[in-house]
Amino acid sequence: MSRAFNRWKSRRTTPGRSGSGDFFHVIHPFHPLAGQELERASGPPQESHRRVFFHTADGRLSSIPLTFTDLVEPDPFVVVSEGRAWMGIKDLLRLAQFVDELDRERRENV
C-alpha cells in the first residue's frame, strides 16, 4: 500500500475553520470520508489518543480513528504485502481462536 499523501506537507497554505492549519487525509478505503482532506480540531497527534478530532461540514465536532488517517505510519506488514494481505499473523491467530470458540459453542448447543 503506497501512501498517497505526504504526512508532513499540506497542500493548503492557510488555516481553515478551526485555525490549526494542520490537515490530514482519510486513507481507510471503506470509510465514508475516504480521500477527503480534513482539518484537525486539536493539537498534534499522540499515540495515547487513538482518535483525531475534526469539524464536519455543518460544524459539529467529530472524530475518526487515528489509524484511518495519514497522521500515523502505516503498518509495516501492510506496506510489505503491498495490499495483497490485510491480515497479519496476530489477526489470523485471533480469527482462528474466534472460529474455534464459535465451533465449541455450536457443538455445546446441539
C-alpha positions in Angstrom: 0.0 0.0 0.0 1.6 3.2 -1.0 1.0 6.4 0.8 -0.8 8.8 -1.4 -0.2 11.9 0.7 2.9 13.3 2.3 2.1 13.5 6.0 4.4 16.4 6.7 3.1 18.8 3.9 -0.3 20.1 3.3 -1.5 21.5 0.0 -3.1 24.3 1.9 -1.3 27.4 2.9 -3.8 29.0 5.3 -5.7 27.7 8.3 -9.3 26.5 7.9 -12.3 26.9 10.2 -10.5 25.6 13.4 -7.4 27.8 12.7 -5.0 25.0 13.4 -3.7 24.8 9.8 -2.9 21.1 10.4 -4.7 19.0 7.8 -4.9 15.2 7.3 -6.4 12.8 4.8 -8.7 9.9 5.5 -6.9 6.9 4.0 -9.1 4.0 5.1 -10.6 2.6 1.8 -14.0 1.8 3.2 -14.6 4.9 5.4 -17.3 7.3 4.1 -14.8 10.2 4.2 -12.0 8.3 2.3 -9.8 10.5 0.3 -11.0 13.7 1.9 -8.7 16.3 3.4 -9.9 17.5 6.9 -8.5 20.0 9.4 -7.6 18.8 12.8 -9.5 20.4 15.6 -6.9 19.6 18.3 -3.2 19.6 18.8 -0.6 17.3 17.3 -1.4 13.6 17.1 -0.4 11.5 20.1 -0.2 7.7 20.2 -2.0 7.7 23.5 -5.0 9.3 21.8 -6.4 6.8 19.4 -8.7 9.3 17.6 -8.3 12.5 15.8 -10.9 15.3 16.1 -12.2 17.5 13.3 -15.2 19.6 12.4 -17.8 18.3 10.0 -19.1 20.5 7.1 -22.0 21.5 9.4 -19.7 22.5 12.2 -20.1 19.5 14.5 -17.1 18.1 16.3 -16.4 14.6 15.2 -13.6 12.1 15.4 -12.1 9.3 13.4 -9.6 6.5 14.4 -6.1 7.8 14.1 -5.2 4.7 12.1 -7.7 5.6 9.4 -5.6 8.7 8.6 -2.2 9.6 7.2 -1.2 11.0 10.6 0.4 7.7 11.6 3.0 5.5 10.0 1.4 2.6 8.0 1.5 -0.9 9.4 4.8 -2.4 8.2 3.0 -5.7 7.3 0.5 -3.8 5.1 3.3 -1.9 3.4 5.4 -5.1 2.7 2.4 -7.1 1.5 1.5 -4.2 -0.9 -2.2 -4.6 -0.3 -2.2 -8.4 -1.1 -3.0 -9.3 2.5 -4.7 -7.1 5.1 -4.4 -9.5 8.0 -1.2 -10.1 9.8 -0.2 -13.2 11.8 -1.7 -11.8 15.0 -5.0 -11.1 13.2 -5.1 -14.5 11.7 -4.4 -16.2 15.0 -7.2 -14.2 16.7 -9.5 -15.2 13.8 -8.6 -18.9 14.3 -9.3 -18.6 18.0 -12.6 -16.9 17.3 -13.7 -19.7 14.9 -12.7 -22.3 17.4 -14.8 -20.7 20.1 -17.8 -20.5 17.7 -17.4 -24.1 16.8 -17.2 -25.1 20.5 -20.4 -23.1 21.2 -22.2 -24.7 18.2 -21.3 -28.2 19.5 -22.5 -27.4 23.0 -25.8 -26.1 21.8 -26.6 -29.1 19.5 
